[in-house]
Amino acid sequence: MQGIMKRLISFFILLSVICCSANANSESVEKTDPAFVLLDVILYRPVGLVITVVGTAVFVAVTPLIGLASIPAPHDAFAKTSNILVVAPATYTFVRPIGDRDFPYVASPNLYKTTVTQKPLQPPVPAPVVPVVPKVQTPEVLPPSIKGL
């Protein structure tokens, strides 16, 4: 009985290894180098974080000059400067997959799809205000104190 159970367990383990093994893509294996992944995690990501913080500080410091530079047309000095100093290092540090060597990293627009679409918020329509006027009954006969006036 134990021999049959050992064979059955061995068969299911072998079957699960064969069926559930991941097929490695030759392109992804060539693109991802284990040494570069280690270098990326230990060196490039922390350096990217420091560059993102320094770039953000420089962007905030030169914002008045950028404002002056965006006065003449094409008025895109803020967008260009923020892309160079903040967005590119932040994307390289936080969005780029580990082991990817592309710089500047450009995420494909279809990479992050939104699954829930939200309707734009509309302000509530206020209910019309109807003034409440109390009903006043006019007396048919005037009181004696008013007759003398």
C-alpha positions in Angstrom: 0.0 0.0 0.0 2.8 2.4 0.8 4.6 1.7 -2.5 1.4 2.6 -4.4 1.0 5.9 -2.5 4.7 6.8 -3.1 4.3 6.1 -6.8 1.0 8.1 -6.9 2.5 11.1 -5.1 5.6 11.0 -7.3 3.4 10.8 -10.4 1.4 13.9 -9.3 4.5 15.8 -8.4 6.0 15.0 -11.8 2.8 15.9 -13.5 2.5 19.2 -11.7 6.1 20.1 -12.5 5.6 19.3 -16.2 2.2 21.1 -16.5 2.9 24.1 -14.4 6.4 24.9 -15.4 6.9 28.4 -16.9 8.1 28.6 -20.5 10.9 31.1 -20.6 10.8 33.5 -23.4 14.2 33.7 -25.1 13.8 37.5 -25.6 13.2 38.2 -22.0 16.1 36.0 -20.9 18.5 37.8 -23.1 17.2 41.2 -22.1 17.4 40.6 -18.3 20.9 40.0 -17.0 21.0 38.9 -13.4 24.1 41.0 -12.8 22.3 44.1 -14.1 19.3 43.4 -12.0 21.5 43.3 -8.9 23.2 46.5 -10.0 19.9 48.1 -10.8 18.5 47.4 -7.3 21.6 48.3 -5.3 22.9 51.2 -7.3 20.7 52.7 -10.0 17.4 52.9 -8.0 18.9 54.7 -5.0 20.8 57.1 -7.3 17.6 57.6 -9.3 15.8 58.5 -6.1 18.5 61.0 -5.1 18.4 62.5 -8.6 14.6 62.8 -8.5 14.7 64.6 -5.2 17.5 67.0 -6.3 15.7 67.6 -9.6 12.5 68.5 -7.8 14.4 70.9 -5.6 16.1 72.5 -8.5 12.7 72.7 -10.4 11.1 74.5 -7.4 14.1 76.8 -7.1 14.1 77.9 -10.7 10.3 78.2 -11.1 10.3 82.0 -11.2 12.8 81.9 -14.1 10.8 79.2 -15.8 7.8 81.5 -15.5 9.7 84.3 -17.2 10.8 81.9 -19.9 7.2 80.8 -20.7 6.0 84.3 -21.4 7.0 84.2 -25.2 5.4 81.5 -27.4 5.3 78.4 -27.3 4.6 78.7 -23.5 5.8 75.2 -22.7 8.8 75.9 -20.5 7.2 74.4 -17.4 6.3 71.2 -19.2 9.8 70.8 -20.8 11.6 71.6 -17.6 9.5 69.4 -15.4 9.9 66.5 -17.8 13.7 66.9 -17.7 14.2 67.5 -14.0 11.4 65.5 -12.3 9.4 63.2 -14.6 12.2 61.4 -16.4 14.2 60.5 -13.2 11.0 59.6 -11.3 9.9 57.4 -14.2 13.3 55.7 -14.4 13.3 55.1 -10.7 9.7 54.1 -9.9 8.0 53.0 -13.1 10.7 51.2 -15.1 10.7 47.4 -14.6 13.7 46.0 -12.8 16.4 45.0 -15.2 15.2 47.2 -18.0 18.1 49.3 -19.4 16.1 51.9 -21.4 16.7 55.6 -20.5 14.7 57.7 -20.6 12.1 55.0 -19.9 8.8 55.7 -21.7 5.9 53.6 -20.4 3.5 52.5 -23.2 0.1 54.1 -23.0 -1.6 50.7 -22.9 0.5 49.5 -20.0 -1.9 50.8 -17.3 -5.5 50.5 -18.4 -8.2 51.8 -16.2 -10.9 49.3 -15.6 -13.4 51.6 -13.9 -14.6 54.7 -15.7 -16.0 57.4 -13.5 -18.5 59.9 -14.5 -17.4 63.5 -14.0 -18.7 65.0 -10.8 -21.6 67.3 -11.3 -22.6 69.8 -8.6 -26.0 69.0 -7.1 -28.9 71.0 -8.4 -30.2 73.2 -5.6 -33.9 73.0 -4.9 -35.8 76.1 -5.7 -36.4 78.3 -2.6 -40.1 79.1 -2.1 -40.7 81.8 0.4 -43.1 80.9 3.1 -45.5 83.8 3.9 -47.7 83.4 6.9 -51.4 83.8 6.3 -52.7 86.9 8.0 -56.4 87.2 8.6 -57.7 90.7 8.4 -60.4 91.4 10.9 -63.8 92.3 9.6 -64.4 94.8 12.4 -61.6 97.1 13.5 -60.8 97.1 17.2 -61.9 100.3 19.1 -58.3 101.5 19.6 -57.7 101.8 15.9 -60.9 103.7 15.2 -59.6 106.8 16.9 -56.4 107.1 14.9 
